[in-house]
Amino acid sequence: MKKFINFAVKHFMQAKEVLLHLENLQDIKEKIDYLNDIAYIHRFSNTGLMEELSKKALELSLSINDLSRIARSWRNIGIVNIVYGFFEKSMECLQTALKIYEEINDEPGMAAVSGNIGRVYFSIGQHESAIHWYLKCVDRCIPLQLERDLGIAYDNLAEVFMVLTDYEQAFDYVKKAIPIFEKIKELSLLAVAYETLGEIYYKKDQFEEAMQWQLKAIEIAEKVEDHSNIARGYLQIGKIYRKKRNFSESLKSFLKSLHFAEPINNKDTIATACLQLAILSLEADNLEESQKYAQRCLSIAIETGMKHLEANADRVLSNIAESKKDYKTALDYYKQFEKVKSETIQLSSEQTIKNIKIAANVEKSEKEKEIFRLKNTELAEANYKIQKQKERLEAALKEIEITNKILEEKNQDILHSITYAQRIQEAILSSEADVKLLLPNSFIFFRPKDIVSGDFFWIAQKDDKILAAACDCTGHGVPAAIISVIGNNLLNDIVHNKNILDPGKILSQLHKGIQAILKQNQSSDNETRDGMDCALICMDPIKKNIKFSGAFSSLFIASRGILEEIPGDKFAIGGAQDEMFRIFTTHTIEYDGGECIYLTTDGIPNQIGGNEGKRFRSKQFKELLDTVSTLDLEKQKQIIQNRFDEWMHGYEQIDDVLVWGIRL
């Protein structure tokens, strides 16, 4: 706070000093030049003062209709908005300045503002456009010997190629910039170049060299009280410490970055520092601090249109909500993250295609002019590299188009294969028609998550007994569907060929069969945990009893308005077996008639939904069965289905669902 107050006081004193000096100037053009000169000097150290002075300069320039000074004032205001992160507004100001410079044929002005426009494009992630404008700046600076603007353009090109991971070109450009800044003694710009060099080393995982150059950058920036570059330097140092797993020093560095960026309202650096602090706080399980910084980053990113920061902030906020077990909020933020990420990719693709077309048109219409202007080898080489990059980009776009077509065809092939697999699965497994034939007083609510299902129902008649099972295979989709077919075939073999009718013994045989087919417990290399949960009954209508056995599954019996749960054993069918023998218990239940029994899988209890994004839970599921148990069977099915749909509203189905109700 003390540092902030001191900065505010200094800002006030600087502004007062400028105004006092301004009163002593008689010529209005001298006043405008003085305002623009002082404004530009303070572009990094005191952005607020720069904004005030530039607007005053613009007002005076307009009053005398001095086009050159109007253009310079608009350029300064454009630079202010770059620092603030208002990129759309910045582009408007800079394009206005460029148009005026072109009208009056001011080559130095066109060179400088071309570099500024490149900076805007870089800030919003449109790298090809940034390179295009930076090279325009280089092209205009070399013949005019504008060393300062040339050095800035070289440093900016280094930054773009670094982001594009072309570190060789990035090194080449920054090493051209540094001697220029040393020669003209521009300390703020030298600090920027050192910072760029440090960041290149950071990207190459050379952290000691990266730290060395960032500290040099901060040392120089402190000499000229360049708060913007001090803030950026500490931001980079924070990232280096984080990579080195020194979280306490990383935290201190990010806080220092925020400390220097806030007084000058450098929104890009503020938002980035807040994002880093949010990530660090989340890793330290300090959820409230993490949420505070992530929300601030998100707010600035939305305000300024920095999509990459918006997406990252959404992702962090989703992780925070998940840590708080607020799954609905976590899902909402994750959906927003995916949306913003998708928008960013779409914008990038559209801009890339647009830039290729622009580059092609420029090459065609200005070819002779460009050849004339490319008088030195250095610029010719740079344009040659850009041309090669354009050709590579066009080839890459063509390759992406071909890849997308191949992927689309493969997706169609996969979809057709899965649909065909569904028909095979339906032909092998029991159908609802089979169920109605043997158990006319029953209903089945069956809803697979995917085209094919891992949940399946099985029914068979042996002598005077009816056997029925509801099974939930490991996972869902195609892998689970394969297990379901194996399980169905094993059940048929155990009952019809081996003549085993006791449910506990059937499940024991089913367990051994799954283990044998999937080669489980043979060696540690082949060990898998694939298998199933199962509720299996054997009904004897003559003796009026039911025998039940369950593998991680229960049988529910509703009689005279009371629902009773008979739990199965606490181990599954298939998977690794630690015990010597896996023996399933058989329960015998007598019935009078009129009772309702339910065989189910865990699809409904596990479903996420409701107002708070929580699971439906077993307790609520049992209450639902209890409520509907006295109703007509079709009415029961309808109510269960409606309740599931209401609970799931706004959420994706997460598992296969099976509820089988039977009236005895």
N, C-alpha and C positions, 0 to 999 in steps of 0.2 A: 504493500500500500504506500509506504514511504517513497519508494522508487517512482510509483505512478504519480504521486503528488508533486514530486520534484520535476518530473517530466512535464506535467501540466503547467507548473510555474514557469519552467523554461520556455515552453511553447508560448505562453502569454508574453514573456519578456522579449522573445524573438519577434513576435508579431508587432509588439509596441515599438521595438527598435526599427523595424521595417517601415512602419507608418510614419515615424518621426523623420526618417531619412527621405521618405517619399514626399513629405511636405516641402522639403528644401529644393526639390527638383521642379523647375519651371516648365520645361518642354514636355508635352504629353507623351511623345514617342519615347523620350528618355525614361519616363515613369513606367510605360508599358514594358520596355526592355528590362528595366530594373526588377519589376515584379516577376516577369517570366524567368529571368536569370536566378533570382533568389528562390523562386518556387522550385526550379529544377535542381538546385543545389540540395534542397531539403526533401527530395523525392523519396529517400530511404529513411532519413533520420526523423522527419517530422511531416508525415503525409497530410495531416490536417492543415498545417500551415501552407503546404503546397497547394491544397485545394482552394483555400481562401484567396491566396495571391493570384492563382491562375484565373479564377472567376472574375476577380477585380481587373486583371489584365484584359480578359475577353470583353468585359463591359466597356473599358476605355477604348479598346481597338475597334469595337463596333461603332462607337460614337464618332470616330474619324474615318471609318470604312477603310482601314489599312489592312489589305488582304494578307500580306505576309505575317503581320503580327496577330491577326485573327487566327490564321492557321496554326501559328506556334502556340497560342493560348489553348486552342482545341486539342492540340497534341498533348500538352501538359495535363489537361483535364482527363484525356484518355488514359494517360499513365497513372493518374490518381486512381481511376476506376479499375485498372489492372491490379494495383496493390490491394484495393478494397475487395476485389473478387467479383465486381459487377461487369462481367465480360461482354454482355450484350450492349450495355451502355457504353463501355469502352470502345467497342468496335464502331459504334455510331460516331463517336467523337473523332476517332482516328481516320475513318473514311471521309468525314467532312474535311479534316485537315489535308488529307491526300488530294482530294478533289481541288482544293484551293491551290495547293502547291503545283499541281499539274496545269491549272489555268494560267499561273504566272511563271511557269517553267522554272521553278526553284528546285534544281537538282539535289542540293544538300538536304533540303526539307523532305523531298521525296525519298531519299535514301534513309533518313532517320525514321520517318513514319512507317516505311516498309518493314523495318526491323521491329517496330512496336506492334504492327499488325501480326507479324509472325509470332510474337510473344503471346498474343491473345489466342491464336489458333493452338499453340502449344499448351496453353493453360486449360483448354477445353478438350484436349486429347486428340485433336485433328492434326497428326504429325506430318502428313504429306503436304498439307497446306502450309504448315509452319516452315518446312524446308523450302518450299516454293518462294515464300516471302523473304526469308532470311537470305536466300541466294540473290533475290532481286536487290536487297540491301547491299550485299557484297559487290554485285555487278556495278552499282552506282557509286560505291565508295572508292573503289580502286582508282578509276581515272581521275577522281577529284582529290585523291590523297586525304580522305577523311579518316584518319587513323583511329580516332576514338570510336566512331560508329562501326568501323570495320572490325575492331577488336570485340565490340559487343556482339556483332553478328557471328563472329567465329565462336565465341563462348556459347552463344545460343544454339548454334549448329551442333556443338559438342554435346550439349544437354539433350537435344533431340535424338542424336545417334546413340547416346547412352541409353535412353529409354527404349530405343529399338534394338538394344543389345549388340550394336555394332561398335564394340569398344575400341577397335583399331582406329576407325574414323573419328570417334569421340576424342581419343588422345591426340590425334593429329590436329584437330581444330582448337582444342584448349591450349595446346603448346604453341599455336600461332597467336592466340589471344594474349597470353601472359607477358611475353616480351613487349608487346605494344603498350599494355597498361603500365609496365615498369618504365618504359621510355617516356610516356607522357605524364607519369606520376599521378595516375588516377587511382587513389588508394581504395575507394569504395568498389570500383570495378575490378581491381586486382583481388580484393577479398572474394568477390563473386567467382572469379576464375579459379582461385585456390579451392573454394568450396566445390565447384564443379569437378575439379581434379580429384578431390577427396571422395566425392560421391562415385566417381568412376571406379576408384580403388575399392570402395565399399561393395559395388555391384559385382566386382571380381573376387569378393571374399578376401581381399588383402586388407585386413582391418587395422593393422598397425600403421600402414602408409595412409589409410583413410583418416585415421585419428590425427596423424601428424599434420596433414593439410587442412583439416577442419579447424584445428587449434590455431594454425597460422592465419586462417581466414578470420577467425573471431578476434585475434590479436590486432589485426589491421583494422577491422570494422570498429573495434572499440576506440581506436585512436581518432577516428573521424566521427564517432558517435552515430554510426550507421546501425540503428536499431533493427531494421529489417533484416540485414545480413547477419547480425548477432543472433537474432531469433532463429533464422534458418540454420545457422551453424550449430546451435545447441540442439536443434531438432535432429540434425544428422548425427551428432555425437550420441544422442539418446538412442538412435537406431543401432549404432555401433555397439554400445554397451548391452543393448538387448540381445543382439546376435551373440555376444560373448557371455550371455547368461548372467550379467552383473545387473540385476534388476533394480537395486537401490540407486546406483549411479545413473541408470537409465531413467528412473523416475525423476531424479533431481534435474537431469538435463532437459527433459520434456517440460517440467515446471518452469525452468529458466526460459525456455523458448516461448512459452505462453506469457511469461512475465514481460518479455521485451516486445512481443507481437501485439499485445492488447492495447497499450497506449497509442500505437499508430494505426490500430484497427486493420492490421494485415490479416484479412479473413482466410486466405489460403493457408497460411502458417498456423493461425489459431485453430482452424478446423482439423488440420493434420495432427497438430499437437494433442488436441482433445481426443482424437481417435486413438492415438498411441497410448494416452493415459487411460482411456477406457479399456483397451486391451490388457494393459498391465494390471489395472485394478481387478479385472475379471479373472486373470490368472492367479491373483492373490486372494480371490474369493471375497473381495470387497465390492459387493454387488451394488450398493447405493452409490458409491463414488463412480463406479464404472458406468452406471446408468446416467448419472449427472453429466459426465463428459461425453458419452455417446449421444445423448439428446442434444447437447450443444453443437456437436459436430453435425448431426443430422439437420438441425435448424439452419446452420450456415450453408451447408451443402445445397439444401433446397432453395434457399434465398439466392444463391449465386449460380446455381445450375451446374455445380461440380458433381456429375453423376457418379464418378468412381468413389468419391467420399460418401455420397448418399448411400450407395449400395453397401459399402463396408460398414457404415454406421447401422444400417438395418440388420446386417448379419450379426453384429455384436449385440444389439438389443434383443434379437431373437435368442441368442445364447444366454443372455442374462435372464430373460423370462423363463427359459427352460430350466435354468439353475434354480429359479424360484418356484418351479413346478407349476407355473402359469402357462399351460400348454397352448391355450387358445391364443394368448398374446404372442407367444413364441411362433406359432404358426402364421399369424397375421404379419409379423415382421419378416418371417422367412419368405412369405409370398411376395411381399413388397421388395425384398432383396432380389428375388428371381425376376420380378417385373422390371426393376431398374437395370439389372444386369442385362436383360434381354434388350431393353431400350438402348443401352450403351452400345451393344454389339450391332444392333440394327443401324443406329446412327453412324457408327464407324464404317460399316459396310457401304452404306449409301454415300457417305462422303468420299470414301476411297474410289468408288466407281466414278463419282462426279469429278474428282480430281484427275483421274486418268483421261477423261474426255476433255477437260480443260487443258491439260498438258498437251494433248494431241492437237487441239485447235491452235494453241499458242505456237507450237512447233511449226505448224503448217503456214499460219498467217504471218509469222515474224521470223521465218528462217533466215532470210538475207540480213535482216537487221541484227539478229543474234550473232551471226558469223562476223559481222563487222565489229560488234562490240566485244567479242571474245578475243581481245588482243594479247592476253597473257596466258601462259601455259597453265597456271594455277586454276584460273576460272574455267578454262576449257576442261581440265581434268575433273573439276567439281561437277560440271554439267554432264560430263560423260558418265560419271558415277550415278548421277540422278537418273539419266536415261536408262542405264542398266538396271537400276532399281525399279524403274517403271516397267521395263520389260519383264523383270522377275515377278513383279506384282501382277501384271496381266496374266502371266503364265500360272501364277498361284491362284488367281481368280478362276481361270479356266479349269484348273485342277480341282478347286473347291466345287465348281459347278458339276464336274464329272463325278466327283466323290459323292455329292448330294444325290445325284441321279442313281448311283450305285446303291447308296444307303436306302433310298426310297424303294428300289427294286428288291433289295434284301429284306427290308421291313415287310413288303408285300408277301414275299416268299415265306418269311417267318410266320406272318399272320395266317396265310393259307395253311401252313403246316400245323399250326396250333389249332386252327378250326377243324382240320381233318383229324387231329388227335382227339378233339372233343367228340367227334362222331364215333371214333373207335372206343373212347372211354365210355360213352353212353351205351354203346352196343354191348360192352362187357359187363358193366355194373348193373345192379338192380335198378329197375325203373319204378316210377310212381304207379304205373299200371300193375306191376308185379305186386306192389304193396297192397293196392286196392283189392286185388284178387284174393289175397290171403287174409288181409285185415281191412275189411270194408269200413269199419268204424275207426278211422284214423285220419290224420292229416300230416303233411310234411311241408315245412317252410324251409326251403333250400335256396340259398343265394351265394354262388361262388364269387370270390373277389375278382378272379380273372376268367378267361374263357374256359379253361379247364380248372378242375377243383381238386383240393387235397382232402376235403371233407367228403365222405360218401356214406350212404346207407346200404345195408345188406339184409336180405330176407331169404329164408329157405324153409321148406317143410320136409320133415323127416318122420315117417310113420304118422303118429297122431299129434306130433308136436310142431310148433312154429318157433323158429329162431329168428331173432332180429338184432341188428347191431348198428350203432352210430359211431363212426370212426373219424378221427382227426389226424391226418398224416402230417409229418414234420414240414413246416413252411406252407407255401401255397403255390399255385401256378403249375408249370410243367413238372418240376422235380417232385412235388407232392402228388401230382396226378399219377406219376409212375409208381410211387409207393402204394397208391390206392388200388391200382390194378393188381399189383403183387398181393396186397392184403385180401382183396376180393377172391382171387384164385385160390389162395391158401385156405380161406374160410370154407369155400366149396369143397376142397379136397378133404379137409379135416372132418367135415360133417358127412358128406356123401360117400367118400371112399374109406375113411378110417372109422366111420360110425361113432364118432365121439360127440355126445350131446350135452355133457356137463359144461356149463359156461366157463368155470375156472380152468378146467382141463383144455378147453378149446383155446383160451387165451394163452395158456402155457405153450401149446403146440404152435400157435400163431407166432409167439415170441421166438421160438426156436427156428421156425421157418424163415422169418425175416432175417435173423442173424446169419443163417446159412446162406441165403440168397445174396445178401449184401456183404458177406465175408467179414462179419463183425467178430471181435474177440479172437481173431486168428493171429494178428500181430499188431504192434503199435502203429506200424506204417499204414495199415489198412483200416484202422479203427475209425468208425463213423458213429454218429448218434442218431442217424435217421431211423424213423420208426413211426409209431402212432399211439394216440390215446384212444380208448375204446370203451363203450358201454354195450354189453351183450346180454340178451335175455333168452331163456328157453321157456315158452309158454306151454302148459299142459292143460287144455280146456276141459279134459275129463276129470282130472284130480283138482282142478281149479287152483293151481299154484304156478308161481313164476320163480324160476331160478335165475339169479343175476350175478354177474361178475364184472368188475370194472378195472381198467388200467388208467389211473388218473382221471376217472370219470365216475359220475354218480348216476343213480336212478332216482327219479322223483315220482312219488305216488301221492295222488290227491284222493282222499276218501272223506265223504261227508263234510266237505268244506275245509279240511285240514290237509296241508301239504307236508309230506315227510320226505326227507332226503336219506337215501341209503348210499353212503360213500363207497367208492371202489378202493383198490389198493393204491399206495403211493409210489408206484413205479410204472414205467411205460412199457410198451411192447417194442422190442428192438433196441438198438443202442448198446453201449458198453454195459457189461454186467459185472458188478463188484461182488455180489453175493454168490454163494456156492450154487444154490438153486433158486430160481424165480418161480414161486408158487402163487397162483392167484386164488383168492377166496371166492367160494360160491355161497351166495345167500339165497335162502328159500323163503318166499313170501306167499302166504295164503290169501285168496281174495274171494269175495262174495259175488261180485258183478256190479257194474256201474262205476267202479273206480276209474280214474284216468291216470295213466303213467306217461312219463316223458323221458325220451332218450335225446341228449343234446351234446353239441360240441361247445367250445368256449368262445365262439365268434361274437355272440351278442354281449356277454359280460365284458369282453375286452375292448369293445368298440368305443372309441373316443368321440365325444359329442356333448350335447347339452349347452347350457349358457356359459359354463366355466371351462369347457374343453377337457373334461375328465372322463374316466372310463365308466361304463354302465354299471359294472360290478356285479358279483354273484348274488349279493343280498337283494339288490333291486330286481334282478332277473327272477329270483325265487318268489319275490312278492308279486311279480307280474304273472307267473304261472299259477300262484295261489288265487289271484283275482279272477283269472279266466277259466279255471278248472271246472266250474259247474255249468259253463255255457256250452252251446252247440259247437261241435268240432270246427266247422267252417268259420263260425264266428270267432272262435279262439285264434285260428290262424290269421284272420284279418286283423284282429286287435294286436297280436304280437308283431305282425308285419308293419302295421301303422306306427306302433310305438317305436320300433327300430328305426323307421324312416324319419320320424320326428326327432329322435335323439341324434341321428347322424346328420341332420340338416346342416349344410355348410362345411361338412368334413368328408374326407374320403373314407370308403370302407377299407378297413385294415386287415381283415381276415375273412376266410370262408365262413358261412353261417349255416347251421343245420339244427332244426328243432323238429322232433318227431313225437307227435301226441297220439296215444292209443286209448280208446275207451274199451274197458274189459267187459 
